[in-house]
């Protein structure tokens, strides 16, 4: 799954989602508004902004990926770093589109410009509500119709029938009243349908909130590595130098490490399709942890330990 999908999931529950080394997506809740110009109703919603200065890792995104995909915390961080590198490479040539979030581009000074996508409303309280144009009220038109009918009502000359126009007036008014009631009944019916849509939307909203609560939760600590029981002739502890999308980059990394004196090798392709490269492998956990500490000090501070029987 793309990194943008994980970010989109978290925006429903949190006001700020930080992508380590890249920036933070911040949401602000806006109240419902009615445009006096276009007569359009806009429901309450969350407006997404981007802050490139929020780069420090708060653990929210990595912990969510680790818990959702049942992977170690270090794997989740490696996945985030890889995606961020791909984003930065792509921004040098074209705009970056994050589905459901918005478009990111760079100006001539390499400053990031963010344009939010408005199709998705991340405010769960407004789930199911959409904008609509309010129908025009034609009250003045009905009054004019009554006046026109009054003017057209026939008036007889004889004294005995002078009172007839009054009855005709009442009849015309009664007819117009029935017509107005017809329009009013139609308006009441539309209002009833609208209320039923709101009730249905509220039920769907509660169902969505239940799904989000079940699918989105935060672990406070990194998931522990699983130690496998292996025979003495195997080396299950590996100090990882990196995981690469393209195999040729993995081969290049192995050659670089061998030139530095490490027993580097390619461990294979993991479940995310990345080719893993190790500094070295060990049969004892103590030796692996000692060399991991040494490698982080001298070579790569992002190196991590993989416990797996290969």
ChimeraX commands (.cxc) that place a marker at each C-alpha (Angstrom):
marker #1 position 0.00,0.00,0.00 radius 0.5
marker #1 position 1.20,3.52,-0.75 radius 0.5
marker #1 position 2.43,5.79,2.04 radius 0.5
marker #1 position -0.31,8.29,1.14 radius 0.5
marker #1 position -2.97,5.68,2.02 radius 0.5
marker #1 position -1.64,5.38,5.58 radius 0.5
marker #1 position -1.56,9.20,5.90 radius 0.5
marker #1 position -5.14,9.42,4.62 radius 0.5
marker #1 position -6.32,6.87,7.22 radius 0.5
marker #1 position -4.77,8.88,10.07 radius 0.5
marker #1 position -6.20,12.23,8.91 radius 0.5
marker #1 position -9.68,11.00,9.91 radius 0.5
marker #1 position -8.56,10.69,13.56 radius 0.5
marker #1 position -5.73,13.19,14.08 radius 0.5
marker #1 position -5.18,16.89,13.42 radius 0.5
marker #1 position -1.53,16.47,12.43 radius 0.5
marker #1 position 0.29,13.61,10.65 radius 0.5
marker #1 position 4.07,14.04,10.34 radius 0.5
marker #1 position 6.05,12.28,7.62 radius 0.5
marker #1 position 9.59,12.02,9.11 radius 0.5
marker #1 position 12.14,13.91,7.03 radius 0.5
marker #1 position 9.50,15.48,4.74 radius 0.5
marker #1 position 6.85,17.54,6.55 radius 0.5
marker #1 position 3.51,17.47,8.35 radius 0.5
marker #1 position -0.08,17.47,7.09 radius 0.5
marker #1 position -2.27,19.59,9.41 radius 0.5
marker #1 position -6.08,19.72,9.44 radius 0.5
marker #1 position -8.30,22.60,10.59 radius 0.5
marker #1 position -12.06,22.21,11.06 radius 0.5
marker #1 position -14.27,24.70,9.20 radius 0.5
marker #1 position -17.94,25.30,10.04 radius 0.5
marker #1 position -20.76,24.92,7.55 radius 0.5
marker #1 position -21.34,27.99,5.35 radius 0.5
marker #1 position -23.98,29.24,2.90 radius 0.5
marker #1 position -22.75,31.26,-0.06 radius 0.5
marker #1 position -24.94,34.33,-0.49 radius 0.5
marker #1 position -23.74,34.66,-4.09 radius 0.5
marker #1 position -24.27,31.12,-5.40 radius 0.5
marker #1 position -26.96,30.11,-2.82 radius 0.5
marker #1 position -24.90,26.96,-2.12 radius 0.5
marker #1 position -24.72,25.12,1.21 radius 0.5
marker #1 position -21.27,23.75,2.16 radius 0.5
marker #1 position -21.16,21.25,5.07 radius 0.5
marker #1 position -18.53,21.44,7.85 radius 0.5
marker #1 position -15.22,19.94,6.78 radius 0.5
marker #1 position -11.50,19.67,7.50 radius 0.5
marker #1 position -9.09,21.84,5.53 radius 0.5
marker #1 position -5.67,20.24,4.96 radius 0.5
marker #1 position -2.49,22.35,5.00 radius 0.5
marker #1 position 1.17,21.33,4.75 radius 0.5
marker #1 position 4.03,22.48,7.00 radius 0.5
marker #1 position 7.49,21.57,5.70 radius 0.5
marker #1 position 9.11,22.45,9.06 radius 0.5
marker #1 position 7.37,19.56,10.90 radius 0.5
marker #1 position 9.95,16.86,10.14 radius 0.5
marker #1 position 10.77,15.33,13.55 radius 0.5
marker #1 position 9.47,11.80,13.94 radius 0.5
marker #1 position 6.68,11.61,16.55 radius 0.5
marker #1 position 6.17,7.87,15.93 radius 0.5
marker #1 position 2.51,8.19,14.90 radius 0.5
marker #1 position 2.87,7.21,11.23 radius 0.5
marker #1 position 5.52,4.51,11.75 radius 0.5
marker #1 position 3.62,2.92,14.65 radius 0.5
marker #1 position 0.40,2.84,12.62 radius 0.5
marker #1 position 2.13,1.17,9.64 radius 0.5
marker #1 position 3.82,-1.34,11.96 radius 0.5
marker #1 position 0.56,-2.22,13.70 radius 0.5
marker #1 position -1.60,-2.28,10.55 radius 0.5
marker #1 position 0.80,-4.50,8.55 radius 0.5
marker #1 position 2.18,-6.43,11.55 radius 0.5
marker #1 position 5.82,-5.57,10.87 radius 0.5
marker #1 position 8.72,-4.41,13.08 radius 0.5
marker #1 position 8.98,-0.70,13.78 radius 0.5
marker #1 position 12.37,-0.58,12.00 radius 0.5
marker #1 position 10.80,-2.00,8.83 radius 0.5
marker #1 position 8.11,0.67,8.91 radius 0.5
marker #1 position 10.75,3.42,9.28 radius 0.5
marker #1 position 12.73,1.94,6.38 radius 0.5
marker #1 position 9.58,1.95,4.24 radius 0.5
marker #1 position 8.89,5.61,5.11 radius 0.5
marker #1 position 12.47,6.67,4.31 radius 0.5
marker #1 position 12.32,4.90,0.95 radius 0.5
marker #1 position 9.00,6.53,0.00 radius 0.5
marker #1 position 10.22,10.00,1.04 radius 0.5
marker #1 position 13.35,9.58,-1.11 radius 0.5
marker #1 position 11.15,8.61,-4.06 radius 0.5
marker #1 position 8.96,11.68,-3.46 radius 0.5
marker #1 position 11.94,14.01,-3.42 radius 0.5
marker #1 position 13.36,12.50,-6.60 radius 0.5
marker #1 position 10.02,12.82,-8.36 radius 0.5
marker #1 position 9.51,16.45,-7.29 radius 0.5
marker #1 position 12.65,17.45,-9.17 radius 0.5
marker #1 position 10.95,16.51,-12.45 radius 0.5
marker #1 position 7.18,16.76,-11.96 radius 0.5
marker #1 position 4.36,17.37,-9.47 radius 0.5
marker #1 position 3.55,14.80,-6.79 radius 0.5
marker #1 position -0.10,13.70,-6.47 radius 0.5
marker #1 position -1.11,12.10,-3.15 radius 0.5
marker #1 position -4.48,10.39,-3.60 radius 0.5
marker #1 position -7.15,11.83,-1.35 radius 0.5
marker #1 position -4.75,14.45,0.08 radius 0.5
marker #1 position -3.58,16.88,-2.60 radius 0.5
marker #1 position -0.87,17.96,-5.02 radius 0.5
marker #1 position 2.70,18.86,-4.00 radius 0.5
marker #1 position 5.08,20.80,-6.24 radius 0.5
marker #1 position 8.27,22.88,-5.99 radius 0.5
marker #1 position 8.87,26.45,-7.09 radius 0.5
marker #1 position 12.10,27.83,-8.55 radius 0.5
marker #1 position 13.57,28.16,-5.04 radius 0.5
marker #1 position 12.85,24.48,-4.22 radius 0.5
marker #1 position 10.15,25.56,-1.75 radius 0.5
marker #1 position 7.24,23.12,-1.46 radius 0.5
marker #1 position 3.78,24.26,-2.63 radius 0.5
marker #1 position 0.75,22.26,-1.50 radius 0.5
marker #1 position -2.73,22.30,-3.06 radius 0.5
marker #1 position -5.27,20.29,-0.99 radius 0.5
marker #1 position -7.80,17.98,-2.60 radius 0.5
marker #1 position -11.36,18.88,-1.66 radius 0.5
marker #1 position -13.13,15.71,-2.82 radius 0.5
marker #1 position -12.59,13.92,0.51 radius 0.5
marker #1 position -14.08,15.27,3.76 radius 0.5
marker #1 position -11.97,14.02,6.70 radius 0.5
marker #1 position -14.45,15.35,9.27 radius 0.5
marker #1 position -16.25,12.19,10.44 radius 0.5
marker #1 position -19.05,14.22,12.07 radius 0.5
marker #1 position -20.06,15.46,8.59 radius 0.5
marker #1 position -19.89,12.07,6.87 radius 0.5
marker #1 position -22.55,11.74,4.16 radius 0.5
marker #1 position -23.23,15.48,3.90 radius 0.5
marker #1 position -22.51,17.18,0.58 radius 0.5
marker #1 position -22.90,20.65,-0.83 radius 0.5
marker #1 position -26.13,21.57,-2.64 radius 0.5
marker #1 position -27.77,24.61,-4.23 radius 0.5
marker #1 position -30.85,25.89,-2.39 radius 0.5
marker #1 position -33.98,26.23,-4.58 radius 0.5
marker #1 position -35.25,29.74,-5.25 radius 0.5
marker #1 position -38.31,30.80,-3.23 radius 0.5
marker #1 position -41.00,32.14,-5.57 radius 0.5
marker #1 position -43.32,33.75,-3.03 radius 0.5
marker #1 position -43.54,37.05,-4.94 radius 0.5
marker #1 position -44.51,35.22,-8.11 radius 0.5
marker #1 position -47.53,33.64,-6.43 radius 0.5
marker #1 position -48.72,37.06,-5.18 radius 0.5
marker #1 position -48.49,38.46,-8.71 radius 0.5
marker #1 position -50.52,35.54,-10.06 radius 0.5
marker #1 position -53.29,36.28,-7.55 radius 0.5
marker #1 position -53.32,39.96,-8.51 radius 0.5
marker #1 position -53.49,39.12,-12.23 radius 0.5
marker #1 position -56.42,36.75,-11.69 radius 0.5
marker #1 position -58.23,39.39,-9.64 radius 0.5
marker #1 position -57.86,41.88,-12.49 radius 0.5
marker #1 position -59.20,39.37,-15.05 radius 0.5
marker #1 position -62.26,38.37,-12.97 radius 0.5
marker #1 position -65.47,39.32,-14.94 radius 0.5
marker #1 position -67.60,42.21,-13.55 radius 0.5
marker #1 position -71.30,42.35,-14.53 radius 0.5
marker #1 position -73.16,45.70,-14.96 radius 0.5
marker #1 position -76.59,44.86,-13.43 radius 0.5
marker #1 position -77.19,45.91,-9.83 radius 0.5
marker #1 position -78.42,42.48,-8.84 radius 0.5
marker #1 position -75.20,40.84,-9.95 radius 0.5
marker #1 position -72.80,43.48,-8.66 radius 0.5
marker #1 position -71.92,41.22,-5.77 radius 0.5
marker #1 position -70.89,38.35,-8.08 radius 0.5
marker #1 position -67.32,39.61,-8.56 radius 0.5
marker #1 position -66.75,39.19,-4.82 radius 0.5
marker #1 position -67.60,35.51,-5.06 radius 0.5
marker #1 position -65.42,35.19,-8.11 radius 0.5
marker #1 position -62.61,36.80,-6.16 radius 0.5
marker #1 position -63.01,34.29,-3.38 radius 0.5
marker #1 position -63.15,31.44,-5.87 radius 0.5
marker #1 position -59.98,32.68,-7.59 radius 0.5
marker #1 position -58.24,33.08,-4.25 radius 0.5
marker #1 position -59.39,29.57,-3.25 radius 0.5
marker #1 position -57.98,28.13,-6.47 radius 0.5
marker #1 position -54.71,29.95,-6.02 radius 0.5
marker #1 position -54.62,28.78,-2.40 radius 0.5
marker #1 position -54.93,25.17,-3.55 radius 0.5
marker #1 position -52.11,25.80,-6.00 radius 0.5
marker #1 position -49.93,27.28,-3.24 radius 0.5
marker #1 position -50.76,24.30,-1.00 radius 0.5
marker #1 position -49.62,22.06,-3.84 radius 0.5
marker #1 position -46.28,23.85,-3.97 radius 0.5
marker #1 position -46.10,23.84,-0.17 radius 0.5
marker #1 position -46.84,20.10,-0.06 radius 0.5
marker #1 position -44.09,19.51,-2.57 radius 0.5
marker #1 position -41.70,21.54,-0.39 radius 0.5
marker #1 position -42.74,19.55,2.70 radius 0.5
marker #1 position -42.13,16.31,0.83 radius 0.5
marker #1 position -38.68,17.48,-0.26 radius 0.5
marker #1 position -37.92,18.49,3.33 radius 0.5
marker #1 position -39.05,15.03,4.54 radius 0.5
marker #1 position -36.76,13.30,2.02 radius 0.5
marker #1 position -33.85,15.54,3.05 radius 0.5
marker #1 position -34.38,14.67,6.75 radius 0.5
marker #1 position -34.44,10.96,5.89 radius 0.5
marker #1 position -31.14,11.38,4.00 radius 0.5
marker #1 position -29.60,13.03,7.07 radius 0.5
marker #1 position -30.76,10.16,9.33 radius 0.5
marker #1 position -29.29,7.61,6.91 radius 0.5
marker #1 position -26.04,9.58,6.70 radius 0.5
marker #1 position -25.77,9.67,10.51 radius 0.5
marker #1 position -26.17,5.87,10.68 radius 0.5
marker #1 position -23.48,5.43,8.02 radius 0.5
marker #1 position -21.26,7.88,9.92 radius 0.5
marker #1 position -21.50,5.79,13.12 radius 0.5
marker #1 position -20.62,2.66,11.14 radius 0.5
marker #1 position -17.58,4.43,9.64 radius 0.5
marker #1 position -16.44,5.64,13.06 radius 0.5
marker #1 position -16.69,2.08,14.40 radius 0.5
marker #1 position -14.58,0.80,11.50 radius 0.5
marker #1 position -11.98,3.54,12.02 radius 0.5
marker #1 position -11.78,2.81,15.76 radius 0.5
marker #1 position -11.25,-0.88,15.03 radius 0.5
marker #1 position -8.68,-0.31,12.27 radius 0.5
marker #1 position -6.75,2.65,13.69 radius 0.5
marker #1 position -4.87,2.32,16.96 radius 0.5
marker #1 position -1.42,3.28,18.19 radius 0.5
marker #1 position 1.19,1.10,19.80 radius 0.5
marker #1 position 3.37,2.89,22.30 radius 0.5
marker #1 position 6.46,0.77,21.67 radius 0.5
marker #1 position 8.10,-0.76,18.67 radius 0.5
marker #1 position 6.97,-4.30,17.98 radius 0.5
marker #1 position 9.54,-6.83,19.25 radius 0.5
marker #1 position 11.59,-8.89,16.85 radius 0.5
marker #1 position 10.75,-12.59,16.68 radius 0.5
marker #1 position 13.68,-14.86,17.42 radius 0.5
marker #1 position 13.65,-18.18,15.56 radius 0.5
marker #1 position 15.19,-21.39,16.88 radius 0.5
marker #1 position 17.90,-22.42,14.40 radius 0.5
marker #1 position 20.56,-25.02,14.13 radius 0.5
marker #1 position 24.19,-24.21,14.98 radius 0.5
marker #1 position 25.35,-24.09,11.36 radius 0.5
marker #1 position 23.01,-21.19,10.47 radius 0.5
marker #1 position 23.38,-17.47,11.12 radius 0.5
marker #1 position 19.97,-15.94,11.83 radius 0.5
marker #1 position 21.16,-12.49,12.98 radius 0.5
marker #1 position 21.77,-9.96,10.19 radius 0.5
marker #1 position 22.92,-6.34,10.43 radius 0.5
marker #1 position 20.94,-4.67,7.63 radius 0.5
marker #1 position 22.49,-1.92,5.49 radius 0.5
marker #1 position 19.34,-1.15,3.54 radius 0.5
marker #1 position 16.41,-2.38,1.43 radius 0.5
marker #1 position 16.29,-1.34,-2.22 radius 0.5
marker #1 position 13.50,-1.13,-4.77 radius 0.5
marker #1 position 15.88,-1.80,-7.68 radius 0.5
marker #1 position 18.18,-4.88,-7.54 radius 0.5
marker #1 position 21.05,-3.07,-9.29 radius 0.5
marker #1 position 21.22,-0.61,-6.39 radius 0.5
marker #1 position 21.42,-3.54,-3.97 radius 0.5
marker #1 position 24.34,-5.06,-5.94 radius 0.5
marker #1 position 26.12,-1.70,-5.95 radius 0.5
marker #1 position 25.71,-1.46,-2.16 radius 0.5
marker #1 position 27.13,-4.96,-1.65 radius 0.5
marker #1 position 30.23,-4.09,-3.70 radius 0.5
marker #1 position 30.74,-0.88,-1.69 radius 0.5
marker #1 position 30.55,-2.72,1.62 radius 0.5
marker #1 position 32.87,-5.52,0.45 radius 0.5
marker #1 position 35.41,-2.86,-0.55 radius 0.5
marker #1 position 35.27,-1.64,3.06 radius 0.5
marker #1 position 36.01,-5.14,4.39 radius 0.5
marker #1 position 32.48,-6.30,5.30 radius 0.5
marker #1 position 31.10,-9.74,4.41 radius 0.5
marker #1 position 28.14,-8.12,2.73 radius 0.5
marker #1 position 25.56,-10.07,0.78 radius 0.5
marker #1 position 22.02,-9.92,-0.62 radius 0.5
marker #1 position 19.54,-11.63,1.70 radius 0.5
marker #1 position 16.69,-11.79,-0.79 radius 0.5
marker #1 position 13.45,-9.93,-1.38 radius 0.5
marker #1 position 11.15,-9.18,1.56 radius 0.5
marker #1 position 7.33,-9.13,1.53 radius 0.5
marker #1 position 7.25,-5.49,0.33 radius 0.5
marker #1 position 9.29,-6.30,-2.78 radius 0.5
marker #1 position 12.52,-4.69,-1.49 radius 0.5
marker #1 position 15.94,-6.33,-1.91 radius 0.5
marker #1 position 17.70,-6.49,1.49 radius 0.5
marker #1 position 21.47,-6.07,1.90 radius 0.5
marker #1 position 23.40,-6.96,5.06 radius 0.5
marker #1 position 26.76,-5.80,6.43 radius 0.5
marker #1 position 27.30,-9.27,7.86 radius 0.5
marker #1 position 25.44,-12.18,9.51 radius 0.5
marker #1 position 26.07,-13.79,12.92 radius 0.5
marker #1 position 25.06,-16.96,14.76 radius 0.5
marker #1 position 24.96,-15.27,18.19 radius 0.5
marker #1 position 22.71,-12.38,19.14 radius 0.5
marker #1 position 25.39,-10.79,21.35 radius 0.5
marker #1 position 27.87,-10.62,18.46 radius 0.5
marker #1 position 25.21,-9.16,16.17 radius 0.5
marker #1 position 24.24,-6.44,18.67 radius 0.5
marker #1 position 27.89,-5.56,19.30 radius 0.5
marker #1 position 28.61,-5.15,15.57 radius 0.5
marker #1 position 25.33,-3.31,15.01 radius 0.5
marker #1 position 26.41,-0.74,17.62 radius 0.5
marker #1 position 29.83,-0.44,15.96 radius 0.5
marker #1 position 28.34,-0.03,12.45 radius 0.5
marker #1 position 25.93,2.67,13.63 radius 0.5
marker #1 position 28.84,4.64,15.07 radius 0.5
marker #1 position 31.22,4.28,12.12 radius 0.5
marker #1 position 29.20,3.62,8.95 radius 0.5
marker #1 position 25.42,4.06,9.03 radius 0.5
marker #1 position 23.32,5.28,11.96 radius 0.5
marker #1 position 20.19,3.84,10.28 radius 0.5
marker #1 position 21.44,0.25,10.27 radius 0.5
marker #1 position 19.15,-2.22,12.05 radius 0.5
marker #1 position 19.02,-5.85,13.14 radius 0.5
marker #1 position 17.00,-8.50,11.30 radius 0.5
marker #1 position 16.36,-11.83,13.05 radius 0.5
marker #1 position 15.41,-14.33,10.40 radius 0.5
marker #1 position 16.54,-17.79,9.32 radius 0.5
marker #1 position 17.59,-17.35,5.69 radius 0.5
marker link #1:1,2 radius 0.2
marker link #1:2,3 radius 0.2
marker link #1:3,4 radius 0.2
marker link #1:4,5 radius 0.2
marker link #1:5,6 radius 0.2
marker link #1:6,7 radius 0.2
marker link #1:7,8 radius 0.2
marker link #1:8,9 radius 0.2
marker link #1:9,10 radius 0.2
marker link #1:10,11 radius 0.2
marker link #1:11,12 radius 0.2
marker link #1:12,13 radius 0.2
marker link #1:13,14 radius 0.2
marker link #1:14,15 radius 0.2
marker link #1:15,16 radius 0.2
marker link #1:16,17 radius 0.2
marker link #1:17,18 radius 0.2
marker link #1:18,19 radius 0.2
marker link #1:19,20 radius 0.2
marker link #1:20,21 radius 0.2
marker link #1:21,22 radius 0.2
marker link #1:22,23 radius 0.2
marker link #1:23,24 radius 0.2
marker link #1:24,25 radius 0.2
marker link #1:25,26 radius 0.2
marker link #1:26,27 radius 0.2
marker link #1:27,28 radius 0.2
marker link #1:28,29 radius 0.2
marker link #1:29,30 radius 0.2
marker link #1:30,31 radius 0.2
marker link #1:31,32 radius 0.2
marker link #1:32,33 radius 0.2
marker link #1:33,34 radius 0.2
marker link #1:34,35 radius 0.2
marker link #1:35,36 radius 0.2
marker link #1:36,37 radius 0.2
marker link #1:37,38 radius 0.2
marker link #1:38,39 radius 0.2
marker link #1:39,40 radius 0.2
marker link #1:40,41 radius 0.2
marker link #1:41,42 radius 0.2
marker link #1:42,43 radius 0.2
marker link #1:43,44 radius 0.2
marker link #1:44,45 radius 0.2
marker link #1:45,46 radius 0.2
marker link #1:46,47 radius 0.2
marker link #1:47,48 radius 0.2
marker link #1:48,49 radius 0.2
marker link #1:49,50 radius 0.2
marker link #1:50,51 radius 0.2
marker link #1:51,52 radius 0.2
marker link #1:52,53 radius 0.2
marker link #1:53,54 radius 0.2
marker link #1:54,55 radius 0.2
marker link #1:55,56 radius 0.2
marker link #1:56,57 radius 0.2
marker link #1:57,58 radius 0.2
marker link #1:58,59 radius 0.2
marker link #1:59,60 radius 0.2
marker link #1:60,61 radius 0.2
marker link #1:61,62 radius 0.2
marker link #1:62,63 radius 0.2
marker link #1:63,64 radius 0.2
marker link #1:64,65 radius 0.2
marker link #1:65,66 radius 0.2
marker link #1:66,67 radius 0.2
marker link #1:67,68 radius 0.2
marker link #1:68,69 radius 0.2
marker link #1:69,70 radius 0.2
marker link #1:70,71 radius 0.2
marker link #1:71,72 radius 0.2
marker link #1:72,73 radius 0.2
marker link #1:73,74 radius 0.2
marker link #1:74,75 radius 0.2
marker link #1:75,76 radius 0.2
marker link #1:76,77 radius 0.2
marker link #1:77,78 radius 0.2
marker link #1:78,79 radius 0.2
marker link #1:79,80 radius 0.2
marker link #1:80,81 radius 0.2
marker link #1:81,82 radius 0.2
marker link #1:82,83 radius 0.2
marker link #1:83,84 radius 0.2
marker link #1:84,85 radius 0.2
marker link #1:85,86 radius 0.2
marker link #1:86,87 radius 0.2
marker link #1:87,88 radius 0.2
marker link #1:88,89 radius 0.2
marker link #1:89,90 radius 0.2
marker link #1:90,91 radius 0.2
marker link #1:91,92 radius 0.2
marker link #1:92,93 radius 0.2
marker link #1:93,94 radius 0.2
marker link #1:94,95 radius 0.2
marker link #1:95,96 radius 0.2
marker link #1:96,97 radius 0.2
marker link #1:97,98 radius 0.2
marker link #1:98,99 radius 0.2
marker link #1:99,100 radius 0.2
marker link #1:100,101 radius 0.2
marker link #1:101,102 radius 0.2
marker link #1:102,103 radius 0.2
marker link #1:103,104 radius 0.2
marker link #1:104,105 radius 0.2
marker link #1:105,106 radius 0.2
marker link #1:106,107 radius 0.2
marker link #1:107,108 radius 0.2
marker link #1:108,109 radius 0.2
marker link #1:109,110 radius 0.2
marker link #1:110,111 radius 0.2
marker link #1:111,112 radius 0.2
marker link #1:112,113 radius 0.2
marker link #1:113,114 radius 0.2
marker link #1:114,115 radius 0.2
marker link #1:115,116 radius 0.2
marker link #1:116,117 radius 0.2
marker link #1:117,118 radius 0.2
marker link #1:118,119 radius 0.2
marker link #1:119,120 radius 0.2
marker link #1:120,121 radius 0.2
marker link #1:121,122 radius 0.2
marker link #1:122,123 radius 0.2
marker link #1:123,124 radius 0.2
marker link #1:124,125 radius 0.2
marker link #1:125,126 radius 0.2
marker link #1:126,127 radius 0.2
marker link #1:127,128 radius 0.2
marker link #1:128,129 radius 0.2
marker link #1:129,130 radius 0.2
marker link #1:130,131 radius 0.2
marker link #1:131,132 radius 0.2
marker link #1:132,133 radius 0.2
marker link #1:133,134 radius 0.2
marker link #1:134,135 radius 0.2
marker link #1:135,136 radius 0.2
marker link #1:136,137 radius 0.2
marker link #1:137,138 radius 0.2
marker link #1:138,139 radius 0.2
marker link #1:139,140 radius 0.2
marker link #1:140,141 radius 0.2
marker link #1:141,142 radius 0.2
marker link #1:142,143 radius 0.2
marker link #1:143,144 radius 0.2
marker link #1:144,145 radius 0.2
marker link #1:145,146 radius 0.2
marker link #1:146,147 radius 0.2
marker link #1:147,148 radius 0.2
marker link #1:148,149 radius 0.2
marker link #1:149,150 radius 0.2
marker link #1:150,151 radius 0.2
marker link #1:151,152 radius 0.2
marker link #1:152,153 radius 0.2
marker link #1:153,154 radius 0.2
marker link #1:154,155 radius 0.2
marker link #1:155,156 radius 0.2
marker link #1:156,157 radius 0.2
marker link #1:157,158 radius 0.2
marker link #1:158,159 radius 0.2
marker link #1:159,160 radius 0.2
marker link #1:160,161 radius 0.2
marker link #1:161,162 radius 0.2
marker link #1:162,163 radius 0.2
marker link #1:163,164 radius 0.2
marker link #1:164,165 radius 0.2
marker link #1:165,166 radius 0.2
marker link #1:166,167 radius 0.2
marker link #1:167,168 radius 0.2
marker link #1:168,169 radius 0.2
marker link #1:169,170 radius 0.2
marker link #1:170,171 radius 0.2
marker link #1:171,172 radius 0.2
marker link #1:172,173 radius 0.2
marker link #1:173,174 radius 0.2
marker link #1:174,175 radius 0.2
marker link #1:175,176 radius 0.2
marker link #1:176,177 radius 0.2
marker link #1:177,178 radius 0.2
marker link #1:178,179 radius 0.2
marker link #1:179,180 radius 0.2
marker link #1:180,181 radius 0.2
marker link #1:181,182 radius 0.2
marker link #1:182,183 radius 0.2
marker link #1:183,184 radius 0.2
marker link #1:184,185 radius 0.2
marker link #1:185,186 radius 0.2
marker link #1:186,187 radius 0.2
marker link #1:187,188 radius 0.2
marker link #1:188,189 radius 0.2
marker link #1:189,190 radius 0.2
marker link #1:190,191 radius 0.2
marker link #1:191,192 radius 0.2
marker link #1:192,193 radius 0.2
marker link #1:193,194 radius 0.2
marker link #1:194,195 radius 0.2
marker link #1:195,196 radius 0.2
marker link #1:196,197 radius 0.2
marker link #1:197,198 radius 0.2
marker link #1:198,199 radius 0.2
marker link #1:199,200 radius 0.2
marker link #1:200,201 radius 0.2
marker link #1:201,202 radius 0.2
marker link #1:202,203 radius 0.2
marker link #1:203,204 radius 0.2
marker link #1:204,205 radius 0.2
marker link #1:205,206 radius 0.2
marker link #1:206,207 radius 0.2
marker link #1:207,208 radius 0.2
marker link #1:208,209 radius 0.2
marker link #1:209,210 radius 0.2
marker link #1:210,211 radius 0.2
marker link #1:211,212 radius 0.2
marker link #1:212,213 radius 0.2
marker link #1:213,214 radius 0.2
marker link #1:214,215 radius 0.2
marker link #1:215,216 radius 0.2
marker link #1:216,217 radius 0.2
marker link #1:217,218 radius 0.2
marker link #1:218,219 radius 0.2
marker link #1:219,220 radius 0.2
marker link #1:220,221 radius 0.2
marker link #1:221,222 radius 0.2
marker link #1:222,223 radius 0.2
marker link #1:223,224 radius 0.2
marker link #1:224,225 radius 0.2
marker link #1:225,226 radius 0.2
marker link #1:226,227 radius 0.2
marker link #1:227,228 radius 0.2
marker link #1:228,229 radius 0.2
marker link #1:229,230 radius 0.2
marker link #1:230,231 radius 0.2
marker link #1:231,232 radius 0.2
marker link #1:232,233 radius 0.2
marker link #1:233,234 radius 0.2
marker link #1:234,235 radius 0.2
marker link #1:235,236 radius 0.2
marker link #1:236,237 radius 0.2
marker link #1:237,238 radius 0.2
marker link #1:238,239 radius 0.2
marker link #1:239,240 radius 0.2
marker link #1:240,241 radius 0.2
marker link #1:241,242 radius 0.2
marker link #1:242,243 radius 0.2
marker link #1:243,244 radius 0.2
marker link #1:244,245 radius 0.2
marker link #1:245,246 radius 0.2
marker link #1:246,247 radius 0.2
marker link #1:247,248 radius 0.2
marker link #1:248,249 radius 0.2
marker link #1:249,250 radius 0.2
marker link #1:250,251 radius 0.2
marker link #1:251,252 radius 0.2
marker link #1:252,253 radius 0.2
marker link #1:253,254 radius 0.2
marker link #1:254,255 radius 0.2
marker link #1:255,256 radius 0.2
marker link #1:256,257 radius 0.2
marker link #1:257,258 radius 0.2
marker link #1:258,259 radius 0.2
marker link #1:259,260 radius 0.2
marker link #1:260,261 radius 0.2
marker link #1:261,262 radius 0.2
marker link #1:262,263 radius 0.2
marker link #1:263,264 radius 0.2
marker link #1:264,265 radius 0.2
marker link #1:265,266 radius 0.2
marker link #1:266,267 radius 0.2
marker link #1:267,268 radius 0.2
marker link #1:268,269 radius 0.2
marker link #1:269,270 radius 0.2
marker link #1:270,271 radius 0.2
marker link #1:271,272 radius 0.2
marker link #1:272,273 radius 0.2
marker link #1:273,274 radius 0.2
marker link #1:274,275 radius 0.2
marker link #1:275,276 radius 0.2
marker link #1:276,277 radius 0.2
marker link #1:277,278 radius 0.2
marker link #1:278,279 radius 0.2
marker link #1:279,280 radius 0.2
marker link #1:280,281 radius 0.2
marker link #1:281,282 radius 0.2
marker link #1:282,283 radius 0.2
marker link #1:283,284 radius 0.2
marker link #1:284,285 radius 0.2
marker link #1:285,286 radius 0.2
marker link #1:286,287 radius 0.2
marker link #1:287,288 radius 0.2
marker link #1:288,289 radius 0.2
marker link #1:289,290 radius 0.2
marker link #1:290,291 radius 0.2
marker link #1:291,292 radius 0.2
marker link #1:292,293 radius 0.2
marker link #1:293,294 radius 0.2
marker link #1:294,295 radius 0.2
marker link #1:295,296 radius 0.2
marker link #1:296,297 radius 0.2
marker link #1:297,298 radius 0.2
marker link #1:298,299 radius 0.2
marker link #1:299,300 radius 0.2
marker link #1:300,301 radius 0.2
marker link #1:301,302 radius 0.2
marker link #1:302,303 radius 0.2
marker link #1:303,304 radius 0.2
marker link #1:304,305 radius 0.2
marker link #1:305,306 radius 0.2
marker link #1:306,307 radius 0.2
marker link #1:307,308 radius 0.2
marker link #1:308,309 radius 0.2
marker link #1:309,310 radius 0.2
view
